[in-house]
Amino acid sequence: MIETNKYKSDEIIKPVRRKRWRGVLPTVSAGVIGSMLTIAIIPYSDQIESLYSAIEQKVSNQTESSRSNNSDQVIAQQTSATNTSSTSGTMADMVEEASKAIVGIVNKQTQGNNYPNANNSQTIESGSGTGVVFKIDDDSAYIVTNNHVIENASELEITVYGGEKTNAEVIGADSLTDLAVLKIDAKYATTKLDFGDSSVLRAGDSVLAIGNPLGLEFSNTVTQGIVSAVNRTVAVSTSAGEWDLNVIQTDAAINPGNSGGALINTSGQVIGINSLKISEDGVEGLGFAIPSNDLIPIINEIMETGQVERPYIGIGLASLDEIPSMYLQNLPQNIESGAMVTNIDSNSAAAEGGLKVQDIITSINDKTITSSDNLRQYLYSELEVGDQVSLGVYRGGEKITIELTLTSSNSPK
């Protein structure tokens, strides 16, 4: 069983949008890879002056290039896997500094009261998790956490380093990637953590997890382990449907309440956001984190627009193995996989293109569809808003082709 410490909600089976991902999400990179120049002493002043002038021009060009490349980025990823300021002290010094950017999150939800003549609703604590301060400006501090930590909350109480409490505003969230961005007043944040480059991770690299296992009573708990594997794919259930999440596997202890916390390298950089673990009898040390290179583009988009845009067909889906056989009697015997349309948004591309409930989609752009999850994965990973697609569909035993143009899930429905 995979635990995500998620808050239960009705499953939403209509696809939500997402920008095109090609395999692992593209790295959001900012920063300048400088070069170290060794200068020999030259006995002639004019040669020295000429050399200094050339160096000054080179540095100026690099700076301008850096500004040009990074002006539109909300978050800058660190290009170096090390940080001299954080490695100059001991491991304990690094952890102490990093812990100041870790916050506790309490999800409070409003529930109705069935007693007569009583207040109709009350706010109760529904769960807790962890967050990481990744950006501070003059007025606000921004926190990244898991979507399942904050989902369905009517109020989010944040406990910062030192014990002060405040409420957070949700900037945006994305169910499929299990990420959310929150905002608090900048006066409550003393420091932030930078993101490292998760693409350089190898099995055996040392990592640390910082979070609040089992609640705020054990806040800022630090556990140490190694990267057990990279580029793992774990199937997860989200409020937006089933999804295959790319993750880092670690044996650093991750428990309920750690969700949304930082997985950091020995330089104190965030290389993952702890998200889930496998909890079964006899199973230990199977924790998973969302890689920094995957989450940075999602965070940037949430910061810019408050949501993540993905292509939208406008249908609810169910895999054939979930459909009673009585609804599949007219399907040719050689068709053993696909996805059945269970509902249609009347204002969607699906409705305009002529799809109908109980249509069975077996291919998209000539790629075989094996399940509803498979269709969703292809839609969000390989396609984008505005693309024209061709669906291979069986209707009443007859195969037809339906052409439609993908719209945005952010568009008014």
N, C-alpha and C positions, 0 to 999 in steps of 0.2 A: 504494500500500500504506500502510495506517495502522499506525504503530508505537506501541505502548503500553508497550514494555519489560516486557511481562507474562511471568509464569512459566507455562509450559504445564501444563495439568491436563486431566483428562477433562471433556468438556463436560457440564454438568448441564442437562437440558432441561426438568425440571419447573419450573413457575412458582414464584417466590418472592414473598413478600408485600411490600406497600408501602402506606403510607397514601395516601389520595387526594391526587393532585396535579391542579391545574387549570391546565394550560399550564405556565408557568414556576412553580416552587415558590414558595409564599407567603413573603414576607419575614418573618424573625424580627426584630422591631424592639424595641429597648430603649433607654432614654435619654429625656431630656426636651428638647423644643425650647423653649428659653426665649425670653423676649422682653426686649429692652433698653428700659429705661424712662429717659427723660430728665426730670430733676427741676429745675424752676425754683425759684429762691430766693424764698421767701415771707416777707414781713416780719413775720408774726404767728406766735408760737411755738405757739399752739394749732392753727393750720392745718398747721404743719410736723409737729407730733406726730400729727395725724390722718392726714396723708399717709403718714408712716413706718409707722403702724399698718396702713394698708391694704396697703402694699407687703409688710410682714412677713407678713400673712395670705395674700396671693397666692402668695408664695414657699413658704410652708408647705403650701398646698393643692397646688401643683405637685409638691412633694417627695413628699407622701403619694400622689398619683396615680401618680408614677413608681414608687414602691415597690410599689404594688398591681399595676401592669401588668406588672412585671418579676420578681416574686418567684418565679415558677415557671420562669424561663428559666435554662438552664445557661450559655449564651453570649449576650452582649449585642452586638448590631450597633450600630456607630457611626451616629448619625443625621446627622452632618455629614460632608461630603465632604472637609473639611480638618481638620487638627490643628495648632493653633498651636504646640505644643511641637516638632513635627517640621519645621515650615516656617520656624522662626526661624533655622535654620542653613542651610548649603549642602546641595546634593544629596548630596555625599560624606558629610556628617555624618549625613544621614538613612539612607543605605545602610549606613554603619558600624554604626549603632544597630540597624537592622533585621536585619543579618546575624547578630547575637548570638542571634536566635530561630530561626535555620535550623540544622537538624541533618542529619547524614548517616546513612543507614540501610543496613545490610548484612544481606541475607537469607541465613541459613545453614540448609541442609537436610540431614537425615540420609539417607544412602544406604547400601544394603546392600553387603556385601563378599562376592564370590563365591569368594574364595580359601580353600581348606581350612586349618583350624588357624589362622585369622586372626580378628581382631576382626570380629564380624558386621556392624558398622555404623561409619560415620564421618561427621562433620559437615563439610560443605564449603560454601564461599561460592557461592551460586547467582546473586546479582545485587545491585545496589545502587540506592539512590534517595535521595530527599530528604524531609524533613518540616518542619513549622512548629509551633513552640510557641505555643499560643493561650490557654492557661490555666495559672496557677500558684496552688496553695493552700499551706497550711502543710506538707503532707507530699509532695505529688506535683505533677508538671508533665505536661501533656497535649499530645500531638502529633497533628496531622492529616496524613495522607499519602494516597497512592493505595492502593486494595486490591491492585492488581497488584504493588505494591512488596513487600508483606508476605505475599502469598498462599503457602500451603503451607510456611511457614517453621517450622522446629523451634526456631530461636533468632533473635532480632533484636538485632543489635549497633548501638548508637547512639553516634555521635561528635558531641559538642556543640561549641559555639564554644570555641576554645582547645585542642581536641584530646583532652580527656578522653573515655573510653569507658565505657559502661554497657550493661546489657541492658534491653529494654523488654518490658512486658506488653501484650498486645492486649486493649483494652477491648471492641472490637467492630468489625465490618467489614461492608460491603455491596458485593456484587459488581456489581450492576447500575449503581449510581452511581459505582463505582470509588473508594470512600472508606473510610478506616479511621481509628480513633482508638487511640493508644498511650499508655502511662503510664510515666514514669520517676520516680526520686527527685527531689524538688524541689531538692536541693542541686546538681544538675547544670545547672539552668536559671537564667540570670541575668536574662532578660527575655522578654517575650512580644509577639506582634503582634496588633493589633486588626483586626477585619473592617470593611471599608468597604461602601458601598452600590453593588452592581454595576448596579442598575437605572438609575443616572444616567450610566453610561458611554456615550460616543458614539465613532463611528469618528473617529480622529485624536487621541484622548486619549493622552498619553504614559504609558507603563507600563514597569516594570522586572521582569525575572525574576531570581530569586536561587536558586541550587541547586548541585548537584554533578555537572556533566556528565562522563560517562565515568568516574565514580568519585570517591573521596575525594581523589585526587591534585590535582583541580581544584576542591576544595571552596570554597563561597561565591563562585562565579563570578557576576558581575553582567552582564546584557545589557540593553540598552535598545531600546525600539521604540515602536510605537503600537498602539492598538486598531484592528485592520483591519476588524472587523465584530463585531456583537453578535447574540445569538440565532441562532447557527448550529446546525444539527442534523447530527450526525455519527453514522453507524451504526458500532457497535463490537461486537466479539465478547467476551463475558465468560464466566466459568465458570458463570454462571447463565442463559446464553442470549444471544441477540442483543438489542441495545438501542439506541435512538436517544438519544444524549446531547446535551443542550443545552449549548453551549459559547461562550466568548469566543474569537474568532480574533485572533491577534497575530503581528506579524513579529519580535518579540523572539526571539532565538535560543534554541531549546529543543532539547536533545539527550538521548539516552539517559542516565539518571542524574539528569536534571532532574525526572523524574516525582515528584509530591508536593510540589514546591517552590512558593514563593510568587510570584504575579504581583501586584505592588503598584503603587499609584498614587503620584503625586509627594508625597503626604502621608505615605507610609510605611504605608498601610493595605492589608491583603490584600483584593484584589477578585477573586481567583481562585486556584485550585490547578492548577498546570500538570500536564497529564495525558497528552497525546499530540501527535503531529505527523504530517504526511504526508511520506513519504520516497520520492520517485521521481526518476529521472533528469530533470534540468532543472527540478525543483521546489525552490524555496527560500522561506523565510519563511512557512511555513504551520504555525504552532503553535496549540495549543488549550488552554484552561483552563476548569475547572468554575467557574461564577460563584459568588461568595460568597453571594448570596441563595438559590441553589439548595442549596448545601452546608450552610448553617447549620441548617436543620431536620433534616437527616440526622444531623449531628454531635450536635445536642441529643438526638435520640432514642437514638442509640448511647450517649451519656453516661448517659441515664436508665435504659435497659433492656438495653444491651449488644447490641442488634440492631435491625433495622428491620422492622416488621410490615407485611405486605402481604396482600391477599386471596388465598386459595388454593383452586384447583379440585381439584388432585391428578392432573394428567395430563401426559404427555409429548406433545410436538407436533412435527409436521413439515409444512412448506408443501407444497401440491400439486405445485409444480414440482420438489420433491425426491423425489416418490413415483414408482416405476416405473409405467408406463401399465397394466400387467396388473392392478394393484390398483384402477384407476379405470374399468374397463370398464362397470360398471353405473351410473356417474354420468351424469346427463343432460348432453347436449352443451353446453347453455347455461351450465353451471356450470364456470367456468374458474379459480376461485380459492377458497381456503379453507385449512383446517388439519386434517390427519388426526391422530387420537389414536393414539399409538404405544405408550403404556403407561399404566397406571392404578394409583394408590395405593389399595390395598384398604381403607384406613381413611379415605378422603377423601369429600368431597361428590360427586365424580364417580362414585364407586362406589355411593354411596347413591342418587344420582339416576338410575342406570341406564345411564350411558355405557359404551361398549364399545370395545375396540381395533379400529381401522380405521373407526370412525365419522368422518365428515367434517363438521366444524363450519363452517358458512357464514355464520352471523350470531349476534350476542349482543345481546339486547334490541333486536332489529330493526336493529341496525347491521351492515352487511355486513363480513365478515371476509375479508381478502384474503390473509393469510399468518399463520404462527405468530407472527411478530414483531408484526404488527398486532393480533392478539388479546391478546398480552401487554401491549402498550402501552395498549390500552383498559382492560384489567383493572386495571392498576396506577395509571393516571392518572384514571379516571373512576369506579371502584368502590371499595368498602371492605368490611371484614369485617362480616358480617351481612346484606349486601345479597342480595336474591333476584334471580336472573337467569334469563332464558329463552334457551335455545340452540336455534338452527335447525340440525338435523343430518340428513345423508343417511346412511342405513344400507341397504346393498344396493340402492341406487337409489330407495329410498322415503324421502320427507322426513317427519321426525318432530320433535316439540318436546319438549325435556327441561328441566324446571324444577329448580333446585337453589339452595341457600343457601350463600354463600361463607363459608368458615371462615378461620381465621388460620394462616399458615404457621408461627407460633410454637407452635401447639397440638401436643401430643404426637401423633405419628403411629403 
